Amino acid sequence: MIVKMTVDHIGQINKNFADQGWDERTDILNTYLQEQNKGDRIVLVYENDDQVKGYITLVKNPSSGPFKNAKIPEIKDFNVFEKYQNKGIGQELLDAIIKKANGSQVGIGVGLNPDYGKAQRMYIKNGFIPDGKGIYYKGEIVKAGDTCINDDDLNMYFIKRNISYQI
């Protein structure tokens, strides 16, 4: 079942991150909850059998990045925990957040290193197309000839258009 995130989900999300060997994210999750309560962000959680299996967030009016001042809501921080992957959970979360975007388009960024391969394929299969500006490193467009590191800060941004008609 997909529900809006509550404070009760934070501990379960952190446990799942710890089980994967990742750092806990209490501060950022609390910030997401505050932003959700103010109406600036939507945070959806997939839970089943009293287990949080993934979550996705949508920032309605991004204050940074390629969609700032563009009136394009941006999907940010999308995770399906490793032990629950390949079960359709990510697709359900993506479909649900796209519906919540409630507009003619939605944006998303994805890393370019191999860790993001599944996500890259998923977004393309779901009709997301590159924004046409190339790649970004730490939020800035990488110009021809520039050097950057292929870490989590190297991204390409995509847009899905006419989402209200494709649902």
Phi and psi in degrees as a GROMACS rama.xvg file:
@    title "Ramachandran Plot"
@    xaxis  label "Phi"
@    yaxis  label "Psi"
@TYPE xy
-103.344  125.513  ILE-2
-135.086  163.509  VAL-3
-70.3514  144.346  LYS-4
-66.1129  141.015  MET-5
-123.554  170.072  THR-6
-58.9234  -30.1322  VAL-7
-65.2584  -23.9055  ASP-8
-75.8188  -24.2545  HIS-9
-59.5256  -45.6762  ILE-10
-61.9262  -40.5398  GLY-11
-67.0173  -40.1495  GLN-12
-62.4733  -45.9514  ILE-13
-61.0606  -39.109  ASN-14
-62.275  -42.3792  LYS-15
-63.7129  -40.0805  ASN-16
-62.5462  -44.2698  PHE-17
-61.5239  -41.263  ALA-18
-60.4193  -27.3091  ASP-19
-88.9605  -4.59246  GLN-20
84.4097  17.815  GLY-21
-99.0172  161.056  TRP-22
-71.6629  151.162  ASP-23
-69.2538  160.257  GLU-24
-132.297  35.9144  ARG-25
-54.3059  -47.8272  THR-26
-60.9774  -48.2103  ASP-27
-67.8978  -36.433  ILE-28
-67.5602  -38.4939  LEU-29
-64.0982  -38.8056  ASN-30
-62.4629  -44.134  THR-31
-57.7977  -42.5913  TYR-32
-63.6371  -42.8386  LEU-33
-62.1376  -43.9117  GLN-34
-64.7469  -36.7722  GLU-35
-64.3729  -43.1764  GLN-36
-64.4058  -29.1529  ASN-37
-83.6168  -10.4269  LYS-38
87.6408  12.4375  GLY-39
-90.7771  -21.7918  ASP-40
-141.825  147.675  ARG-41
-112.082  131.544  ILE-42
-123.99  116.103  VAL-43
-108.262  140.177  LEU-44
-121.133  136.506  VAL-45
-97.4651  118.314  TYR-46
-129.068  145.647  GLU-47
-157.322  138.155  ASN-48
54.0907  40.8585  ASP-49
61  23.0713  ASP-50
-121.759  132.883  GLN-51
-82.1553  122.756  VAL-52
-108.423  -12.7312  LYS-53
177.643  171.402  GLY-54
-156.567  163.573  TYR-55
-148.999  147.069  ILE-56
-127  153.91  THR-57
-132.181  121.989  LEU-58
-93.642  120.633  VAL-59
-67.3821  -41.4953  LYS-60
-134.527  87.1539  ASN-61
-56.1609  138.115  PRO-62
-97.3012  -0.169979  SER-63
-152.798  169.081  SER-64
84.8289  -174.127  GLY-65
-68.1647  -17.0717  PRO-66
-101.296  4.23372  PHE-67
-61.1134  134.105  LYS-68
60.8963  15.7387  ASN-69
-104.896  -1.46576  ALA-70
57.3416  35.7198  LYS-71
-117.773  111.492  ILE-72
-64.1575  149.365  PRO-73
-123.467  128.654  GLU-74
-74.438  124.618  ILE-75
-135.324  141.753  LYS-76
60.541  85.4446  ASP-77
-121.736  115.861  PHE-78
-135.863  129.165  ASN-79
-114.803  122.692  VAL-80
-64.5497  142.438  PHE-81
-48.4519  -43.8546  GLU-82
-69.732  -10.5541  LYS-83
-111.87  5.51781  TYR-84
-73.8973  161.625  GLN-85
65.2702  33.3186  ASN-86
-126.843  8.6902  LYS-87
87.426  0.0847908  GLY-88
-65.3208  -43.9075  ILE-89
-59.8047  -42.043  GLY-90
-63.5666  -42.2752  GLN-91
-62.8011  -43.0728  GLU-92
-64.4093  -44.0966  LEU-93
-62.1834  -45.9959  LEU-94
-59.3562  -42.581  ASP-95
-66.2962  -41.5341  ALA-96
-73.1686  -33.2394  ILE-97
-61.618  -41.7154  ILE-98
-61.3861  -38.2989  LYS-99
-71.1589  -22.5962  LYS-100
-62.1487  -31.9718  ALA-101
50.0485  55.1572  ASN-102
-162.1  -171.209  GLY-103
-85.0471  -11.8403  SER-104
-159.627  161.538  GLN-105
-145.2  146.59  VAL-106
-113.089  161.638  GLY-107
-157.163  146.815  ILE-108
-111.499  149.756  GLY-109
-141.959  141.184  VAL-110
-66.0363  158.696  GLY-111
-105.557  -4.4289  LEU-112
-82.4284  167.056  ASN-113
-58.2428  -22.869  PRO-114
-61.8182  -20.624  ASP-115
-103.026  10.1587  TYR-116
-56.1594  -45.7677  GLY-117
-61.1573  -42.4301  LYS-118
-65.8441  -42.4973  ALA-119
-56.6691  -47.8228  GLN-120
-63.9859  -41.3588  ARG-121
-61.1796  -45.1563  MET-122
-66.0925  -41.463  TYR-123
-65.4413  -42.8436  ILE-124
-61.1543  -25.8735  LYS-125
-95.6334  13.8203  ASN-126
88.2413  11.9577  GLY-127
-79.7036  136.844  PHE-128
-123.346  151.859  ILE-129
-57.0796  147.396  PRO-130
-72.6138  -8.33792  ASP-131
86.3316  6.47473  GLY-132
-103.236  3.65184  LYS-133
88.5667  -148.172  GLY-134
-107.202  158.473  ILE-135
-122.93  144.325  TYR-136
-126.263  121.985  TYR-137
51.7759  41.8572  LYS-138
83.9026  -1.84612  GLY-139
-113.128  142.922  GLU-140
-64.4906  133.952  ILE-141
-85.8197  118.117  VAL-142
-82.1768  156.804  LYS-143
-53.7536  130.51  ALA-144
91.0907  -13.7975  GLY-145
-69.3528  155.616  ASP-146
-111.794  139.742  THR-147
-147.959  173.832  CYS-148
-104.953  135.673  ILE-149
-83.4155  74.5008  ASN-150
-117.703  -165.302  ASP-151
-66.9321  -11.3912  ASP-152
-92.5714  -1.25383  ASP-153
-95.4695  114.798  LEU-154
-135.73  160.308  ASN-155
-123.024  142.558  MET-156
-107.975  143.111  TYR-157
-126.851  155.444  PHE-158
-129.328  139.05  ILE-159
-109.854  119.718  LYS-160
-96.5773  156.658  ARG-161
52.5478  39.1855  ASN-162
-63.1562  -31.3226  ILE-163
-65.8295  -19.5477  SER-164
-100.113  -9.83513  TYR-165
-105.631  2.37589  GLN-166
